[in-house]
Structure formats: structure tokens, C-alpha cells
Amino acid sequence: MRLALAALALAGCAQMLGLDDTKFDQHDAMVDAPSVCDGAPACAAGTGRSVCGYLVQTGAMAGTPLRVASPTGQSCATLGSTEGPCALSIFGQPMASYFAGNTADQIVGELDDCGRYVIRDIDQSADDVAVAVTGSAIEQSAAVLLDRPTTGGTDTNVSLYVVTTATATAWGTQIDPANPPPVTGSYLVTFATNSDMPYSLRVGGGPIGMPPTQPWGVYFTGTHPFGTLDPSLTGSQANHTGLLVPPTGAFQLGGQRTGKSCTPVTVQAVANALVHVTLSC
């Protein structure tokens, strides 16, 4: 089955974003001291199905939440802030509409200065949806959720990996310092697995190459997802992540290791975005 890619809160935040008392995996310090950013937004659904989660940084700050230096836990709208995550806009819609570039069914979401988000009541008949964040200093960064139940309810703890323009440039340089390839229009892939064995990316069931001929892909080194690319790697590392520059149009994305294949998913290239998808492996 394909996997979906996502307190001690102030009263204002609880009212605006409906926080509950579940803990995020990310910790602010070696000891998880109480913080106004503890807790996750509750996805209370009304006429549709809601999505909530948090923004996660990539590149040099990989694995850390995207939040202001001194967060209050209140919504960006309440604060009137344009700092950190409050400088961004977030929306959700059926995946097919996102791939087609339609905007009519976009649902604008809410952010707080801890980088938590809520998008309420996306069309519940859509079993595949996309959530995207935009801003002047970032690439359009999206997450796709696949095989959702087509009933009312919630999708919780959906991590949305935010790629700054500086990080996208750095990734190109890491791949080829002399001739950096563009990485916009690519997929950030998580291999959901308990295995320590490396997975390699597959398109249409076949292997991929290296730039510039599409499809091509590379893998991230280090502990945290989507930090630093190493073009010498031939498979995923302990962070279980890779980057794929796909062919144009719709394609089948998968992964493989010795004796095991990931469940493939059908997605589509989005020219102006970096899209995160999780493969069940």
C-alpha cells in the first residue's frame, strides 16, 4: 500500500489552530523541554478531509523545523508577522488539479510561527492530494499524499520539506561544481523502510542515469533527510532519501534493493516545484 507522506500551547494558538498534545519527533534541545511549539495542529474536518503537519528545513539546516527564532506559538494571521514561516503561503488541493496547474479548488491553509500548518476541508472525494508552500525566497515545495480514504477525516503529521532557492542552487553545485544542473521540477523521495540496505530509484521499473539525460537521480548523504547530495552514491544511505529529476509528463516512480522493490506510484513532473513523495518499501 502506498504510504502518505506529517502541548503546552498558548491559548491563542489553541484557538486558531486547534492544537492537541501530541509531540513532534523533532526536539528543540538535547532534552525535550516544554515549548510553545510542542504539539501538533488538530485537523478538525468539516465538509471535507483536512491535512495538517509542519514545515521542515532542508540543505544546511536539514531535519530542523522551520520556525522563527523566538516563537510564540500563535498563528501568523494573528501576529501579522512576515518572519520565518509567516513569510510563506500554503495551500492544498486534489493532486490531479495540482499537476494540471488548476487553482480553482485550492484551499488556503493557516501557518503559525512554529511552522505548523492546517489546511481544512480539501475535497474528500480525492484519494490523492497535494500540499504546497510558496514564497519569495523558496522554491515551490510540495508533498503529495497518496491513497487517502475518500471519507471525511484527517491526515496528520505530514512533513512538508521546504527548499530555499539557496539550497536548490547548492544541490546543483554538489552534483556538478563545473556545470550545476537545475533541480527544480524534481522529486524528493523518501524510502519508507526498516532495512539498512541501500535503495536505488526506478522510473517505469527501470534504472536511472546521471545528468543531464532525464530521468536521472542522486542520493543524500548524512543523517538527516534532504541535506547534502553526494553524486558518487549509487543508492540511499541511512537517511533513506534521494532526488529524482524525472521525464516530462506522468511517470511511474519506484525504488529497489536486493530482493525487494518499493510499491510504485504514478506521479507527474511539475516544472516549477520540488515535490516530496514517500515510497512504501
Backbone torsions as a table, in degrees:
resi	resn	phi	psi	omega
1	MET	NA	137.8	179.4
2	ARG	-73.2	138.1	-177.0
3	LEU	-91.6	148.2	168.5
4	ALA	-73.6	140.0	175.7
5	LEU	-67.1	NA	NA
6	ALA	NA	NA	NA
7	ALA	NA	166.3	177.7
8	LEU	-96.4	77.0	-171.2
9	ALA	-101.2	154.0	173.3
10	LEU	-69.8	153.8	-176.4
11	ALA	-59.5	-40.3	-179.2
12	GLY	-61.6	-39.7	179.7
13	CYS	-68.7	-39.8	179.5
14	ALA	-62.3	-36.5	-179.3
15	GLN	-74.1	-39.7	-174.9
16	MET	-78.1	-43.3	-174.2
17	LEU	-111.0	-3.8	176.2
18	GLY	63.4	52.7	-175.3
19	LEU	-69.8	146.1	169.1
20	ASP	-111.1	-171.3	-172.8
21	ASP	-104.8	20.4	175.0
22	THR	-73.5	151.9	-177.4
23	LYS	-99.8	143.2	170.7
24	PHE	-76.1	162.4	174.8
25	ASP	-74.4	-30.0	-179.2
26	GLN	-73.2	140.0	177.3
27	HIS	-114.7	145.9	-179.6
28	ASP	-79.7	-17.7	-177.3
29	ALA	-155.1	178.4	179.1
30	MET	-59.2	-36.8	173.1
31	VAL	-105.4	132.4	-175.5
32	ASP	-78.8	76.3	-178.6
33	ALA	-68.4	150.7	177.8
34	PRO	-55.8	140.7	-175.5
35	SER	-147.3	153.2	175.2
36	VAL	-66.6	-14.4	179.0
37	CYS	-93.9	1.4	173.2
38	ASP	-66.0	147.7	176.9
39	GLY	98.4	160.5	-178.8
40	ALA	-120.7	150.5	177.4
41	PRO	-67.3	133.9	177.5
42	ALA	-81.2	131.6	-176.4
43	CYS	-95.8	75.1	178.8
44	ALA	-73.8	118.6	-177.4
45	ALA	-93.2	147.3	176.1
46	GLY	-114.3	-87.9	-178.6
47	THR	-91.7	-7.3	-178.0
48	GLY	-140.8	-151.6	180.0
49	ARG	-116.1	131.9	-173.0
50	SER	-103.6	156.3	-179.9
51	VAL	-127.4	135.8	175.0
52	CYS	-144.2	160.7	-179.5
53	GLY	173.9	-144.6	-175.7
54	TYR	-151.5	155.3	179.8
55	LEU	-86.8	135.3	-178.6
56	VAL	-124.0	136.7	-179.0
57	GLN	-79.7	159.5	177.9
58	THR	-126.8	-178.3	177.9
59	GLY	68.6	-135.1	-176.2
60	ALA	-62.7	-24.6	-179.1
61	MET	-107.2	24.0	-175.1
62	ALA	-55.3	138.3	175.9
63	GLY	88.4	-1.3	-179.7
64	THR	-109.1	147.2	178.9
65	PRO	-65.1	147.7	174.1
66	LEU	-88.9	106.9	-178.3
67	ARG	-149.9	167.7	178.1
68	VAL	-74.8	164.9	-176.8
69	ALA	-63.9	-37.4	-179.8
70	SER	-128.2	77.9	-173.7
71	PRO	-70.6	152.1	176.2
72	THR	-104.9	-18.6	-174.6
73	GLY	83.6	5.1	-178.8
74	GLN	-95.8	159.9	-178.3
75	SER	-68.1	150.0	178.6
76	CYS	-61.4	-36.7	179.8
77	ALA	-63.4	-40.6	179.0
78	THR	-66.1	-41.6	-176.8
79	LEU	-76.1	-25.4	-171.9
80	GLY	65.8	29.0	-174.5
81	SER	-91.0	150.8	171.0
82	THR	-125.1	27.2	-178.6
83	GLU	-98.2	144.4	174.1
84	GLY	54.4	-128.6	-179.4
85	PRO	-62.6	-22.2	-179.8
86	CYS	-73.0	-8.1	174.2
87	ALA	-84.5	-3.6	-174.0
88	LEU	-107.1	163.5	173.3
89	SER	-123.0	145.9	-176.2
90	ILE	-132.8	144.6	177.6
91	PHE	-149.9	163.5	175.2
92	GLY	-137.3	157.6	179.0
93	GLN	-169.8	168.5	173.9
94	PRO	-55.9	141.9	-175.7
95	MET	-59.6	-39.6	-179.7
96	ALA	-59.8	-40.5	178.2
97	SER	-66.8	-40.2	179.1
98	TYR	-61.7	-46.0	179.7
99	PHE	-63.9	-33.2	-179.0
100	ALA	-81.2	-8.7	-178.7
101	GLY	78.6	16.0	177.5
102	ASN	-76.4	143.0	179.8
103	THR	-116.2	-8.7	-171.8
104	ALA	-62.5	-32.6	-176.4
105	ASP	-104.6	17.7	175.5
106	GLN	-69.0	136.2	175.4
107	ILE	-109.6	118.6	-179.7
108	VAL	-74.3	133.9	-179.1
109	GLY	-101.3	177.6	178.8
110	GLU	-112.4	143.4	175.4
111	LEU	-123.5	151.4	168.1
112	ASP	-118.2	175.4	-173.3
113	ASP	-79.6	1.7	168.1
114	CYS	-88.4	-5.8	-178.6
115	GLY	85.1	15.3	175.3
116	ARG	-87.8	148.5	-178.0
117	TYR	-136.5	157.0	174.3
118	VAL	-137.8	131.0	171.1
119	ILE	-124.2	113.6	-171.7
120	ARG	-96.3	136.0	165.4
121	ASP	63.7	51.3	166.6
122	ILE	-69.7	149.5	-179.3
123	ASP	-46.3	114.2	-175.2
124	GLN	-73.3	-11.1	177.4
125	SER	-78.2	-11.3	-179.7
126	ALA	-87.6	116.4	179.0
127	ASP	-83.3	-12.1	174.5
128	ASP	-124.0	128.0	-179.4
129	VAL	-131.5	163.7	175.9
130	ALA	-126.2	143.3	173.6
131	VAL	-123.5	130.5	-174.9
132	ALA	-135.7	147.2	177.2
133	VAL	-123.3	139.1	-177.3
134	THR	-130.3	158.6	178.2
135	GLY	178.4	167.2	-173.0
136	SER	-72.1	-26.8	-175.9
137	ALA	-105.3	8.8	-178.5
138	ILE	-127.7	158.2	165.4
139	GLU	-74.9	151.6	173.2
140	GLN	-61.3	122.0	-175.1
141	SER	-116.8	129.7	-173.1
142	ALA	-134.7	160.0	171.0
143	ALA	-130.0	137.6	174.7
144	VAL	-108.4	137.8	178.4
145	LEU	-112.5	125.2	-171.3
146	LEU	-113.7	146.8	176.8
147	ASP	57.9	46.9	174.9
148	ARG	-75.9	149.7	172.1
149	PRO	-63.4	134.7	-178.9
150	THR	-89.8	54.2	175.0
151	THR	-136.4	168.5	176.0
152	GLY	-62.2	153.8	-179.6
153	GLY	151.5	-152.0	-173.7
154	THR	-141.5	154.4	165.7
155	ASP	-118.0	120.5	-172.7
156	THR	-116.1	162.2	175.7
157	ASN	55.4	40.1	179.7
158	VAL	-87.4	110.0	177.8
159	SER	-74.9	129.5	175.8
160	LEU	-114.7	108.8	-175.2
161	TYR	-82.0	119.6	-175.2
162	VAL	-96.5	126.4	-179.0
163	VAL	-110.8	114.5	176.4
164	THR	-74.5	162.7	176.0
165	THR	-63.2	-34.3	178.5
166	ALA	-65.7	-40.0	178.8
167	THR	-66.7	-42.6	178.4
168	ALA	-59.9	-40.7	176.8
169	THR	-65.1	-42.7	179.9
170	ALA	-63.4	-39.3	178.5
171	TRP	-61.7	-41.7	177.6
172	GLY	-60.6	-41.7	179.2
173	THR	-66.7	-36.7	177.7
174	GLN	-65.1	-32.9	179.4
175	ILE	-72.0	-46.2	-178.0
176	ASP	-153.0	96.8	-177.5
177	PRO	-58.8	-32.4	-176.6
178	ALA	-79.2	-32.1	-177.0
179	ASN	-144.5	72.5	-174.0
180	PRO	-62.0	125.0	176.6
181	PRO	-80.6	149.1	174.6
182	PRO	-69.4	144.5	179.1
183	VAL	-114.4	1.2	172.5
184	THR	-67.1	153.0	-174.5
185	GLY	77.7	21.3	-177.4
186	SER	-112.0	173.5	177.1
187	TYR	-114.2	131.7	169.2
188	LEU	-92.8	119.3	-170.5
189	VAL	-114.1	129.3	171.4
190	THR	-106.8	127.5	173.7
191	PHE	-92.1	106.9	-179.0
192	ALA	-80.7	101.2	-173.8
193	THR	-153.3	153.8	172.8
194	ASN	-97.9	-0.3	-177.0
195	SER	-82.9	146.3	173.7
196	ASP	-87.5	-5.6	-178.2
197	MET	-74.6	145.0	-179.3
198	PRO	-71.9	140.4	172.9
199	TYR	-104.2	145.7	174.4
200	SER	-114.1	148.7	-179.4
201	LEU	-72.7	146.4	176.3
202	ARG	-133.0	143.0	173.0
203	VAL	-125.5	122.9	-177.2
204	GLY	60.6	27.1	179.7
205	GLY	84.7	-8.0	-176.5
206	GLY	-107.6	163.5	179.2
207	PRO	-69.9	162.1	178.3
208	ILE	-111.4	166.1	-179.3
209	GLY	-110.1	-152.6	177.4
210	MET	-115.2	162.2	-178.1
211	PRO	-62.1	152.3	12.9
212	PRO	-100.0	0.1	-174.2
213	THR	-79.0	119.1	-180.0
214	GLN	-83.9	144.6	1.2
215	PRO	-81.8	143.6	174.8
216	TRP	-138.7	161.2	-177.7
217	GLY	-155.4	161.6	177.9
218	VAL	-141.6	172.3	-173.5
219	TYR	-128.2	153.4	-177.4
220	PHE	-92.3	137.1	175.5
221	THR	-97.5	168.6	178.3
222	GLY	92.9	-176.5	-174.0
223	THR	-84.8	-39.0	-170.9
224	HIS	-93.9	149.3	178.0
225	PRO	-63.9	137.5	168.7
226	PHE	61.7	45.4	177.1
227	GLY	-96.7	-84.1	-175.7
228	THR	-119.0	133.4	178.6
229	LEU	-87.5	143.0	176.2
230	ASP	-127.5	104.5	-175.4
231	PRO	-67.2	-10.6	178.8
232	SER	-81.3	-13.6	-177.6
233	LEU	-75.3	143.4	178.3
234	THR	-109.3	3.3	178.8
235	GLY	-166.4	172.6	-176.9
236	SER	-67.2	155.5	179.5
237	GLN	-109.6	-159.7	-175.6
238	ALA	-61.2	-23.8	179.0
239	ASN	-80.5	-9.8	175.3
240	HIS	59.1	39.5	-177.0
241	THR	-135.2	155.4	176.1
242	GLY	-151.3	172.2	177.7
243	LEU	-125.1	131.1	-179.2
244	LEU	-122.1	127.1	168.5
245	VAL	-98.4	109.5	-167.9
246	PRO	-86.9	174.8	168.4
247	PRO	-71.9	169.9	177.3
248	THR	-72.9	154.7	177.1
249	GLY	77.2	-164.9	-179.5
250	ALA	-75.5	147.9	179.1
251	PHE	-155.1	163.7	178.6
252	GLN	-100.9	120.3	-177.0
253	LEU	-104.1	132.2	179.0
254	GLY	-149.9	-173.5	178.4
255	GLY	-150.9	162.0	-175.6
256	GLN	-154.2	143.7	166.7
257	ARG	-134.3	177.1	179.4
258	THR	-59.0	119.0	176.2
259	GLY	80.4	6.0	-175.6
260	LYS	-155.2	138.4	174.5
261	SER	-122.3	148.1	173.6
262	CYS	-78.7	152.9	174.7
263	THR	-68.1	119.6	-176.5
264	PRO	-71.7	153.6	176.9
265	VAL	-129.0	150.1	177.9
266	THR	-102.3	118.7	-178.4
267	VAL	-133.7	-170.7	-175.8
268	GLN	-144.7	144.9	176.1
269	ALA	-64.9	137.4	175.1
270	VAL	-121.1	111.6	-166.7
271	ALA	-59.3	-34.2	-172.1
272	ASN	-108.0	22.3	-173.1
273	ALA	-142.2	161.7	166.3
274	LEU	-114.4	121.8	-170.2
275	VAL	-113.8	130.6	178.3
276	HIS	-96.4	135.6	175.5
277	VAL	-139.8	145.0	177.8
278	THR	-107.2	128.3	177.3
279	LEU	-99.7	137.2	176.1
280	SER	-85.0	115.3	-172.4
281	CYS	-125.0	NA	NA
